[in-house]
Amino acid sequence: MTDNAEFVLSDEVAQALAEGRAVVALESTIFSTLGLPAPANANALAVCKQAVLDQGATPAVAAILDGRPHLGLTPDEEKRVLQGTRKVAERDLSVARAQKWEVGVTTVSATVALAHAAGISVFATGGIGGVHRGSEVTGDISADLDAIANHPVITVSAGAKAFLDLPRTLEYLETAGVPVLGWQHDWFPAFYTRSSGLPVPHRVQDEQTVCDVLRYRARPNTGVLLTVPIPEADEIPESRISAVLAAALDASAGAGVTGPAVTPYVLGRIERETDGESIPANLALARNNAVIAARIAVAMTK
């Protein structure tokens, strides 16, 4: 284990970075009860880590433990994360350290920031946050977008979470100067479905092109968003998911849920309304994203 003033690296992650080998950062919110119910969260952790390893890269799960940011976890530390209930966004990193939070599970924004600080250039997640519906009134825009725009990391995701305002999310990313790429696909994915009906600005066919987009970035601190559609066999048809999403959002508004609490609330409603169908879909897209991220990380080392 490598311990410095900024973060703690597991032996595997520290060695891979020292030797210039491929490393993929993974957020921990999805592996906590805030992302998936037990035991699906533990299954997701095992599956995503193995997917990265199978491609020749090293997984680096991010988390806050006893007030210290970690990248790469021991089995005992993973158990703590699986039970985590306190979410850490980028803005919370300094607070979690100052207040010595026992367990904090990292969101996209926090993980991107930690990956950048550690010299990790590729990050895999399920779906990013974005501009929320009704943001013209609430101003609710996920910190994920700002983090992607301000850290030179390739974020691999199945688009943004389907209950968000996807057109405005793409507009925000354009304004922020973030290249949005579609992995062998022309349409912006909507998490559970392969296409939102919105075109991605740029289609890419191979790992090296993705690496080169980051390499040739116009702004030194801007990242890249690579969107990977959920595998066809695991997709929930738009005709089925749209009504479920609408009901979940109405329930959220009726319950007065706002800010960071919206995502776990809506995901929980979707799980119940689809009789658990959303869970295997979530697992499939997370694993698929981990595979593609690992392939890109390996390509970067060459």
C-alpha positions as CSV (number, residue, x, y, z in Angstrom):
1,M,0.0,0.0,0.0
2,T,1.3,3.4,-1.0
3,D,0.2,6.2,1.4
4,N,0.9,9.9,0.7
5,A,-0.6,13.2,1.6
6,E,-3.2,13.1,-1.1
7,F,-4.4,9.5,-1.3
8,V,-3.8,5.8,-0.6
9,L,-3.0,3.4,-3.4
10,S,-3.3,-0.3,-3.2
11,D,-0.2,-2.3,-3.9
12,E,-1.6,-3.5,-7.2
13,V,-2.5,0.0,-8.4
14,A,0.7,1.6,-7.2
15,Q,2.8,-1.1,-9.0
16,A,0.8,-0.8,-12.2
17,L,1.2,3.0,-12.2
18,A,4.9,2.8,-11.4
19,E,5.5,0.3,-14.3
20,G,3.4,2.3,-16.8
21,R,0.7,-0.4,-17.1
22,A,-3.0,0.2,-17.7
23,V,-5.2,1.2,-14.8
24,V,-9.0,1.9,-14.8
25,A,-10.6,3.9,-12.1
26,L,-14.0,2.8,-10.9
27,E,-16.5,4.8,-8.8
28,S,-17.9,3.2,-5.6
29,T,-21.4,4.6,-5.4
30,I,-22.6,2.0,-7.9
31,F,-21.2,-0.7,-5.6
32,S,-22.9,0.6,-2.5
33,T,-26.5,0.3,-1.5
34,L,-27.0,3.7,-3.0
35,G,-26.3,2.3,-6.4
36,L,-27.6,-1.3,-6.3
37,P,-29.3,-3.4,-3.6
38,A,-27.5,-6.2,-2.0
39,P,-26.3,-8.7,-3.2
40,A,-26.4,-7.1,-6.7
41,N,-23.9,-4.5,-5.6
42,A,-21.3,-7.1,-4.6
43,N,-21.9,-8.9,-7.8
44,A,-21.4,-5.7,-9.8
45,L,-18.1,-5.0,-8.0
46,A,-16.8,-8.5,-8.7
47,V,-17.9,-8.5,-12.3
48,C,-16.5,-5.0,-13.1
49,K,-13.2,-5.7,-11.5
50,Q,-12.8,-9.0,-13.4
51,A,-13.8,-7.4,-16.6
52,V,-11.0,-4.9,-16.2
53,L,-8.5,-7.6,-15.3
54,D,-9.5,-9.8,-18.2
55,Q,-8.5,-7.0,-20.6
56,G,-5.0,-6.7,-19.1
57,A,-5.6,-3.6,-16.9
58,T,-5.7,-3.0,-13.1
59,P,-9.0,-1.9,-11.5
60,A,-8.8,1.0,-9.0
61,V,-12.0,1.4,-7.0
62,A,-12.2,4.8,-5.4
63,A,-13.6,5.5,-1.9
64,I,-13.0,7.5,1.2
65,L,-12.1,5.4,4.2
66,D,-11.3,6.9,7.6
67,G,-10.9,10.3,6.1
68,R,-8.4,9.2,3.4
69,P,-9.1,8.9,-0.4
70,H,-8.3,5.4,-1.6
71,L,-7.7,4.1,-5.1
72,G,-7.7,0.3,-5.1
73,L,-9.2,-1.6,-2.1
74,T,-8.4,-4.6,-0.1
75,P,-11.2,-7.3,0.4
76,D,-11.9,-5.9,3.9
77,E,-12.2,-2.3,2.5
78,E,-14.5,-3.5,-0.3
79,K,-16.8,-4.9,2.4
80,R,-17.0,-1.5,4.0
81,V,-17.8,0.1,0.7
82,L,-20.6,-2.4,-0.1
83,Q,-22.3,-1.2,3.0
84,G,-21.6,2.5,2.4
85,T,-24.5,5.0,2.6
86,R,-22.7,8.4,2.5
87,K,-22.1,9.7,-1.0
88,V,-19.0,11.8,-1.8
89,A,-19.0,14.2,-4.8
90,E,-16.0,16.3,-5.8
91,R,-17.1,19.2,-3.6
92,D,-17.2,16.8,-0.6
93,L,-13.7,15.4,-0.8
94,S,-12.1,18.1,1.3
95,V,-14.9,17.9,3.9
96,A,-14.7,14.1,4.1
97,R,-11.0,14.4,4.8
98,A,-11.3,17.2,7.3
99,Q,-14.1,15.4,9.2
100,K,-12.5,12.0,8.8
101,W,-15.6,10.2,7.3
102,E,-15.4,6.5,8.1
103,V,-16.9,5.4,4.7
104,G,-17.7,7.7,1.7
105,V,-18.6,6.2,-1.6
106,T,-17.4,8.3,-4.5
107,T,-19.6,9.6,-7.4
108,V,-18.4,10.3,-10.9
109,S,-17.2,13.8,-10.1
110,A,-15.1,12.7,-7.1
111,T,-13.7,9.6,-8.9
112,V,-12.6,11.7,-11.9
113,A,-10.9,14.2,-9.6
114,L,-9.1,11.4,-7.7
115,A,-8.1,9.6,-10.9
116,H,-6.6,12.8,-12.3
117,A,-4.7,13.4,-9.1
118,A,-3.2,9.9,-9.2
119,G,-2.3,10.0,-12.9
120,I,-5.1,7.6,-14.0
121,S,-6.5,8.6,-17.4
122,V,-9.4,6.2,-17.9
123,F,-12.5,5.9,-15.7
124,A,-15.5,3.6,-16.1
125,T,-19.0,4.1,-14.6
126,G,-22.6,3.1,-15.3
127,G,-24.2,6.4,-16.3
128,I,-23.1,10.0,-15.6
129,G,-25.3,12.6,-13.9
130,G,-26.3,15.6,-16.0
131,V,-28.8,18.4,-16.3
132,H,-32.0,17.5,-14.4
133,R,-35.5,18.0,-15.8
134,G,-36.8,21.4,-14.6
135,S,-33.3,22.7,-14.1
136,E,-34.5,26.1,-15.5
137,V,-36.3,26.4,-12.2
138,T,-34.2,24.4,-9.8
139,G,-30.7,25.0,-11.3
140,D,-30.0,21.3,-10.6
141,I,-27.0,20.3,-12.7
142,S,-24.8,17.4,-11.7
143,A,-21.3,18.1,-10.6
144,D,-20.3,15.2,-12.9
145,L,-20.4,17.5,-15.9
146,D,-18.1,20.1,-14.4
147,A,-15.6,17.4,-13.3
148,I,-15.5,15.8,-16.7
149,A,-14.9,19.3,-18.2
150,N,-12.1,20.1,-15.7
151,H,-10.0,16.9,-15.5
152,P,-8.2,15.3,-18.4
153,V,-9.7,11.9,-17.9
154,I,-11.6,9.7,-20.4
155,T,-15.0,8.8,-18.8
156,V,-16.6,5.7,-20.2
157,S,-20.4,5.5,-19.6
158,A,-23.7,4.3,-21.0
159,G,-24.6,8.0,-21.6
160,A,-26.4,9.8,-18.9
161,K,-29.0,8.4,-16.6
162,A,-32.3,8.2,-18.5
163,F,-34.4,10.3,-16.2
164,L,-32.3,13.4,-16.9
165,D,-32.8,16.2,-19.4
166,L,-30.6,14.6,-22.1
167,P,-30.8,17.4,-24.7
168,R,-29.7,20.0,-22.2
169,T,-27.0,17.6,-20.8
170,L,-25.5,17.5,-24.3
171,E,-25.8,21.2,-24.7
172,Y,-24.0,21.7,-21.4
173,L,-21.2,19.4,-22.5
174,E,-20.8,21.3,-25.7
175,T,-20.6,24.6,-23.9
176,A,-18.0,23.2,-21.5
177,G,-15.9,22.0,-24.5
178,V,-16.1,18.3,-23.7
179,P,-15.8,16.0,-26.7
180,V,-18.7,13.5,-26.6
181,L,-18.0,10.3,-28.5
182,G,-20.1,7.4,-29.5
183,W,-18.4,4.0,-29.3
184,Q,-19.2,2.4,-32.7
185,H,-22.6,4.0,-32.4
186,D,-24.3,7.2,-33.8
187,W,-26.7,7.9,-30.9
188,F,-26.4,9.1,-27.4
189,P,-27.3,6.2,-25.1
190,A,-30.0,6.6,-22.5
191,F,-28.6,4.2,-19.9
192,Y,-31.2,1.3,-20.1
193,T,-31.8,1.9,-23.8
194,R,-29.2,2.0,-26.6
195,S,-30.5,5.3,-28.1
196,S,-32.1,8.4,-26.7
197,G,-32.8,9.6,-30.3
198,L,-30.2,12.3,-29.9
199,P,-27.1,12.0,-32.2
200,V,-23.6,12.0,-30.7
201,P,-21.4,14.6,-32.1
202,H,-18.7,12.1,-33.1
203,R,-18.6,8.4,-33.7
204,V,-15.4,6.5,-33.0
205,Q,-14.5,3.0,-34.0
206,D,-11.4,2.0,-32.1
207,E,-9.5,2.5,-28.9
208,Q,-6.6,4.5,-30.3
209,T,-8.8,7.2,-31.7
210,V,-10.3,7.7,-28.2
211,C,-6.8,8.0,-26.8
212,D,-5.9,10.5,-29.5
213,V,-8.9,12.7,-28.8
214,L,-7.7,13.1,-25.2
215,R,-4.1,13.6,-26.4
216,Y,-5.1,16.4,-28.8
217,R,-7.5,18.2,-26.5
218,A,-7.7,21.9,-27.0
219,R,-7.8,22.7,-23.3
220,P,-5.2,21.1,-21.1
221,N,-7.7,20.2,-18.3
222,T,-10.7,19.0,-20.4
223,G,-11.7,15.4,-20.3
224,V,-13.5,13.2,-22.8
225,L,-16.9,11.5,-22.5
226,L,-17.1,8.2,-24.4
227,T,-20.7,6.8,-24.5
228,V,-21.1,3.1,-24.9
229,P,-24.6,1.7,-25.6
230,I,-25.9,-1.1,-23.4
231,P,-25.5,-4.5,-25.2
232,E,-28.6,-5.2,-27.3
233,A,-29.5,-8.4,-25.4
234,D,-29.7,-6.4,-22.1
235,E,-31.6,-3.3,-23.3
236,I,-34.9,-2.4,-21.8
237,P,-37.1,-1.2,-24.7
238,E,-37.9,2.5,-24.6
239,S,-41.6,1.7,-24.9
240,R,-41.4,-0.1,-21.5
241,I,-39.0,2.2,-19.7
242,S,-40.5,5.6,-20.6
243,A,-43.7,5.2,-18.6
244,V,-41.7,3.9,-15.6
245,L,-39.4,6.9,-15.8
246,A,-42.3,9.3,-15.9
247,A,-43.9,7.7,-12.8
248,A,-40.6,7.6,-10.9
249,L,-40.0,11.3,-11.6
250,D,-43.6,12.2,-10.6
251,A,-43.2,10.3,-7.3
252,S,-39.9,12.0,-6.7
253,A,-41.4,15.5,-7.2
254,G,-44.4,14.5,-5.0
255,A,-42.1,13.4,-2.2
256,G,-40.1,16.6,-2.4
257,V,-36.9,14.8,-3.2
258,T,-34.2,17.2,-4.6
259,G,-30.5,17.4,-5.3
260,P,-28.2,14.3,-4.9
261,A,-31.1,12.4,-3.3
262,V,-33.0,12.3,-6.6
263,T,-30.8,9.6,-8.3
264,P,-31.0,6.9,-5.6
265,Y,-34.8,7.6,-5.1
266,V,-35.6,7.4,-8.8
267,L,-33.4,4.3,-9.4
268,G,-35.2,2.6,-6.5
269,R,-38.6,3.3,-8.0
270,I,-37.5,2.1,-11.4
271,E,-36.3,-1.1,-9.8
272,R,-39.7,-1.7,-8.2
273,E,-41.7,-0.7,-11.2
274,T,-39.8,-3.0,-13.5
275,D,-39.9,-6.0,-11.1
276,G,-36.2,-5.9,-10.8
277,E,-35.6,-5.9,-14.5
278,S,-33.4,-2.8,-14.2
279,I,-30.8,-4.5,-12.1
280,P,-29.5,-7.0,-14.6
281,A,-29.5,-4.2,-17.2
282,N,-27.5,-2.0,-14.9
283,L,-25.0,-4.8,-14.3
284,A,-24.7,-5.5,-18.0
285,L,-23.9,-1.9,-19.0
286,A,-21.5,-1.4,-16.1
287,R,-19.6,-4.6,-17.1
288,N,-19.6,-3.6,-20.7
289,N,-18.3,-0.1,-19.9
290,A,-15.5,-1.6,-17.8
291,V,-14.4,-3.8,-20.7
292,I,-14.2,-0.9,-23.1
293,A,-12.5,1.3,-20.6
294,A,-9.8,-1.4,-19.9
295,R,-9.2,-1.8,-23.6
296,I,-8.7,2.0,-24.0
297,A,-6.4,2.0,-20.9
298,V,-4.3,-0.7,-22.5
299,A,-4.1,1.2,-25.8
300,M,-2.9,4.3,-23.9
301,T,0.1,2.4,-22.6
302,K,1.2,1.6,-26.2
